């Protein structure tokens, strides 16, 4: 990599993936070394000083690094704290909702999940009971699932407009792909406080979901139960939603106890 103190061209990132890898390596270095200069970081990473400067500038724009005084050294910035806080919040809601989901799965005789908004989809962070079909970590579409509709209904005007500006993928004959029809469905979700999906993502998979709020009052996730049409027929949706709503309130109480007085 090095030749008489110089860095070869082969060490330079040639693809976006390599650039991301260099930036992440730089964050790890700063975490280990503390405040460091551009030259130190460039030598440690095996890149030209100009490349290190560009990477630091990009990280600084997102507040992942910041200047550590007048000597040109950099340290980790508060953008890292923001990410850590978001991750901690997701870990909290997963941990506090799990015992509630275990009880609900037994009571409702379905698959109970706690999902959060992630990457433009709904991602399950808790699933009870564990089955051969493991949904944890899988991202499902917002427009075709009950959990997704709950999360989508919490969007502001601009966020929702952006989400509906893209084509809505059809998964089954029952998937809602018309933006107008989906908006009407989301209005019903807001009015009644729960969402349902009947065979919209997978044939004969029915689901009901309610919002789970965090201590600040914002929707932090969606609590849902899924089953086939025999075990969860549309006639049972409203009763199921009432049970889920009570459980969501219990999860909020558990989260608030963590936050303290």
Number of C-alpha atoms within 10 A of each C-alpha: 13 11 7 5 8 12 18 13 11 10 13 18 15 10 9 9 10 12 15 13 12 20 19 14 15 22 19 13 18 18 12 9 11 14 18 18 18 20 17 13 23 18 16 12 20 20 23 19 17 12 17 24 16 13 18 21 15 14 20 18 11 13 16 20 23 21 17 16 10 6 9 13 17 20 21 24 18 14 17 14 13 13 12 12 12 11 11 12 15 16 12 14 24 22 16 17 24 19 12 17 27 18 15 22 18 13 10 17 15 19 22 30 29 29 33 25 20 13 8 13 20 28 25 26 21 24 23 22 18 13 9 6 7 13 18 16 13 13 18 20 18 22 31 26 29 30 35 28 29 30 27 22 23 17 13 9 9 9 12 14 12 9 17 17 10 9 10 18 14 14 16 14 11 16 21 20 16 12 17 11 11 18 17 10 18 20 13 14 22 15 9 11 16 28 28 27 26 24 20 22 25 17 15 18 19 25 30 29 33 32 29 28 19 21 16 10 9 11 19 21 28 29 28 34 28 24 19 16 15 10 14 22 15 17 8 11 18 15 11 20 23 14 14 27 20 12 20 25 15 16 25 22 16 18 20 14 11 12 11 7 5
